Amino acid sequence: MFTQDNATPKHKIAIVTDSACDLNPDIIQQYGIQVLPLHIIYNDREYRDRVDISPQEVYDHLEEEVPKTSLPSPAEIYELFNRLHDQNFTHVLAIHLSSGLSGTYQTVSTIAEEFKDMVIEVVDSKTLSFGLGFSVLEAAREIQRSFNFEKVKTVAKEVVENMKAYYVVSTLEYLKKGGRIGYVAGTLGELLHIKPIISINSEGKYFTVAKVRGREQSLRKLGSILKEHVCDTISNVAIVHGGAEKEARDLEKAALEHPNIQEVFFGQISPALGVHTGPGLVGVLVYPVVG
């Protein structure tokens, strides 16, 4: 959250996102980013994503029970916007995970309409994890550079348009159970140990971009895709994982050594995302550096 000190009229701009952004807590604190937690729901208890429960705690109990997930409640969203209003914020950019995978974007959009005294722009990132996180981070950086809300929106949307995301998972079981399978087909393929390389299309839904045999080959293919994207373009990259740190670290090492990669981020996906992928996800998110 930032204030423009030398402008007329004076603008105070807030960035809002949800816990699927997978940004490091230090980054969230540094830029004053407001995070709405998703919810993880078991039969007898409920947790706020990344607040009350860790990714590993979800994986540790998956054999006992696969929980459900839900978006932030309307009351939580209203409370956050109301607090920003009371703190005299004049502009809010809210960037959320894909509307093709969650109702968060639509619910935030609906509640934002109630706040007539603030300019609120809600952006569908069409992705998740650090694909969403990059949009949030670059918007926050643009606020520090320009304090210009129109420029901040433009930067966020440029990242959305240029973001590339690729994932491998150990099994498609959890995507199927959670109804997030999208256009990924693989029942027969799983029997043959065929592993899809999964991306996200313009609808914000999963689809298969390649198929390889076996876990090791799928990770090699992920590394090849990363190199293809950065071979002639300066890019920022995030390597994410869900309970697969060792395999993800190998990709991080390759990214850190590549001359065309400007920044490398590393982290574990949020518990709510882990519910739908199960343990074993490794992901690569790339976007070309503009300017």
C-alpha positions in Angstrom: 0.0 0.0 0.0 1.5 3.3 -1.0 0.7 7.0 -0.9 1.5 9.5 -3.6 3.1 12.5 -1.8 3.5 15.0 -4.5 0.5 14.7 -6.6 -2.8 16.5 -6.9 -5.3 15.0 -6.2 -3.5 12.8 -3.7 -3.9 9.1 -4.3 -3.5 6.3 -1.9 -3.2 2.9 -3.6 -3.7 -0.6 -2.2 -2.9 -4.0 -3.8 -5.2 -6.9 -2.9 -4.8 -10.5 -3.8 -5.5 -14.0 -2.4 -3.4 -16.7 -0.8 -3.0 -18.6 -4.1 -0.4 -15.9 -5.1 2.3 -17.9 -3.3 4.4 -14.8 -2.6 6.9 -15.0 0.1 5.8 -13.3 3.4 8.7 -10.9 3.2 7.6 -9.6 -0.1 4.0 -9.3 1.1 5.2 -7.3 4.1 7.7 -5.2 2.1 5.0 -3.9 -0.3 2.0 -3.9 2.1 0.1 -6.3 -0.1 -3.3 -7.3 1.3 -4.0 -11.1 1.1 -7.4 -12.7 1.4 -6.9 -16.3 2.5 -8.7 -19.1 0.8 -10.2 -21.7 3.0 -9.5 -25.4 3.6 -12.5 -27.4 4.9 -12.4 -30.8 6.6 -15.4 -32.6 7.9 -15.0 -31.3 11.4 -12.7 -28.2 11.0 -11.8 -25.3 8.8 -8.6 -23.5 8.2 -7.5 -20.2 6.6 -4.9 -20.9 3.8 -1.3 -20.2 4.9 -2.7 -18.6 8.2 -3.8 -21.6 10.2 -2.3 -24.5 8.2 0.8 -25.3 6.2 1.2 -27.1 2.9 2.9 -30.1 4.6 0.1 -30.4 7.1 -2.3 -30.9 4.2 -0.1 -33.5 2.5 0.4 -35.4 5.8 -3.4 -35.9 6.1 -4.4 -36.6 2.5 -4.6 -40.3 3.0 -7.0 -39.8 5.9 -9.2 -37.1 4.2 -9.0 -35.0 1.1 -10.4 -31.6 2.2 -12.5 -29.2 0.2 -11.4 -25.7 -0.5 -13.4 -22.5 -0.8 -12.9 -18.9 -1.7 -12.7 -16.1 0.9 -16.1 -15.4 2.4 -18.0 -12.3 1.3 -17.8 -11.0 4.8 -14.0 -11.2 4.8 -13.8 -9.4 1.4 -16.2 -6.7 2.5 -14.3 -6.3 5.8 -11.0 -5.8 3.9 -12.4 -3.2 1.5 -14.2 -1.4 4.4 -10.9 -1.2 6.3 -9.1 0.2 3.3 -11.9 2.7 2.9 -11.6 3.7 6.5 -7.8 4.1 6.0 -8.5 6.6 3.2 -7.3 4.5 0.4 -8.6 6.0 -2.9 -7.6 3.3 -5.3 -7.5 -0.5 -5.1 -6.1 -3.0 -7.6 -7.3 -6.5 -6.7 -5.7 -9.3 -8.6 -6.9 -12.9 -8.1 -6.5 -16.5 -9.2 -8.1 -17.7 -12.4 -11.8 -17.4 -12.6 -11.7 -20.7 -14.5 -10.5 -22.4 -11.3 -12.2 -20.4 -8.5 -15.1 -18.1 -7.8 -12.9 -15.6 -6.0 -12.6 -13.1 -8.9 -16.3 -12.9 -9.4 -17.1 -12.6 -5.7 -14.5 -9.8 -5.2 -15.9 -8.0 -8.3 -19.4 -8.1 -6.9 -18.5 -6.8 -3.5 -16.2 -4.1 -5.0 -19.3 -2.5 -6.6 -20.6 -1.6 -3.2 -17.7 0.8 -2.5 -18.5 3.8 -4.6 -16.0 6.1 -2.9 -13.0 4.1 -4.0 -11.7 3.3 -7.5 -11.5 -0.5 -7.4 -10.2 -2.5 -10.4 -10.4 -6.3 -10.2 -8.1 -8.3 -12.5 -8.5 -12.0 -13.4 -4.9 -13.3 -13.5 -6.1 -16.4 -15.6 -3.5 -18.4 -13.6 -2.4 -19.2 -10.1 0.6 -19.6 -7.8 3.5 -17.4 -8.8 1.8 -16.7 -12.1 -0.6 -14.6 -10.1 2.2 -13.6 -7.7 4.2 -12.0 -10.5 1.3 -9.8 -11.5 0.9 -8.7 -7.9 4.6 -8.1 -7.4 5.1 -6.1 -10.6 2.0 -4.0 -9.8 3.4 -3.2 -6.4 6.7 -2.2 -7.9 5.1 0.1 -10.4 3.3 1.9 -7.5 6.7 2.7 -6.0 8.0 3.9 -9.4 5.1 6.0 -10.6 2.2 6.2 -8.2 0.1 6.2 -11.3 -2.9 3.9 -11.0 -3.4 3.6 -14.8 0.2 2.5 -15.2 -0.1 0.0 -12.3 -3.1 -1.6 -14.0 -1.3 -1.7 -17.3 1.7 -3.4 -15.8 -0.4 -6.0 -14.0 -2.4 -6.8 -17.2 0.8 -7.1 -19.3 2.1 -9.7 -16.9 -1.2 -11.6 -17.2 -1.0 -11.5 -21.0 2.7 -12.6 -21.1 2.8 -15.1 -18.2 3.6 -18.8 -19.1 3.1 -21.5 -16.5 3.9 -25.2 -16.7 3.4 -28.0 -14.2 3.9 -31.7 -13.6 2.1 -33.6 -10.9 2.7 -37.1 -9.5 -0.9 -38.1 -10.2 -4.0 -36.6 -11.7 -6.1 -38.1 -8.9 -6.4 -34.9 -6.9 -7.2 -32.7 -9.9 -10.0 -35.1 -10.8 -11.4 -35.2 -7.2 -11.4 -31.5 -6.9 -13.1 -30.9 -10.3 -10.0 -28.9 -11.6 -8.9 -31.3 -14.3 -10.0 -28.9 -17.1 -8.9 -30.2 -20.5 -6.3 -32.6 -19.1 -7.1 -36.2 -20.0 -5.0 -39.0 -18.7 -6.7 -42.0 -17.3 -5.2 -44.4 -19.8 -2.0 -42.5 -19.8 -1.6 -42.9 -16.1 -1.7 -46.7 -16.5 1.1 -46.4 -19.0 3.0 -43.9 -16.7 2.5 -41.1 -19.2 2.9 -37.8 -17.5 1.3 -34.7 -18.9 3.0 -31.3 -18.9 0.1 -29.0 -17.8 -0.4 -25.4 -18.6 -3.3 -22.9 -18.3 -5.2 -21.6 -21.4 -6.9 -18.3 -22.1 -10.0 -19.5 -20.2 -7.8 -20.0 -17.1 -8.2 -23.8 -17.2 -5.7 -26.6 -17.3 -4.7 -28.3 -20.5 -2.0 -30.6 -21.7 0.9 -29.2 -23.7 3.1 -32.3 -23.9 3.1 -35.9 -22.7 6.2 -37.8 -21.6 6.8 -41.2 -20.1 7.7 -41.3 -16.4 8.5 -38.8 -13.7 12.1 -38.2 -14.5 11.4 -37.5 -18.2 8.6 -35.1 -17.2 11.0 -33.1 -15.1 13.6 -33.0 -17.9 10.9 -31.8 -20.3 10.0 -29.0 -17.8 13.6 -27.9 -17.8 13.7 -27.9 -21.6 10.5 -25.8 -21.8 12.1 -23.3 -19.4 15.3 -23.0 -21.6 13.2 -22.6 -24.7 11.3 -19.6 -23.2 14.4 -17.8 -22.0 16.8 -18.6 -24.9 16.5 -15.2 -26.5 14.5 -13.2 -23.9 15.4 -11.7 -20.6 12.9 -13.1 -18.2 11.9 -13.5 -14.5 11.2 -17.1 -13.3 9.6 -18.8 -10.4 10.1 -22.4 -9.5 7.4 -23.8 -7.3 6.7 -27.2 -5.8 4.2 -29.1 -3.7 6.1 -31.4 -1.4 8.8 -31.9 -4.0 11.5 -29.5 -2.9 14.6 -31.6 -4.0 13.3 -32.0 -7.6 12.4 -28.3 -7.7 15.8 -27.2 -6.4 17.4 -28.9 -9.5 15.3 -26.6 -11.7 16.1 -23.6 -9.5 19.8 -24.3 -9.9 19.5 -24.4 -13.7 17.5 -21.1 -13.7 20.0 -19.4 -11.4 22.8 -20.3 -13.9 21.0 -19.1 -17.0 22.3 -15.7 -18.3 18.9 -14.6 -19.6 17.1 -15.0 -16.3 17.0 -11.8 -14.3 15.3 -12.9 -11.1 14.5 -16.3 -9.7 11.9 -17.0 -7.0 11.4 -20.3 -5.3 8.7 -21.5 -3.0 6.0 -24.1 -2.0 2.5 -23.7 -3.3 -0.2 -22.8 -0.9 -2.1 -25.5 1.1 -5.3 -24.8 -0.9 -3.5 -25.4 -4.2 -1.9 -28.5 -2.8 -5.3 -30.0 -2.0 -6.0 -30.1 -5.7 -2.6 -31.2 -7.0 -1.5 -33.6 -4.2 2.2 -34.0 -3.3 4.7 -34.0 -6.1 3.9 -30.9 -8.1 6.8 -29.0 -9.7 6.1 -25.9 -11.6 7.9 -23.3 -13.8 6.5 -19.8 -14.3 8.1 -17.4 -16.7 7.4 -14.0 -17.9 9.6 -11.7 -20.2 10.8 -8.5 -18.5 9.1 -5.6 -20.2 11.3 -2.5 -20.8 
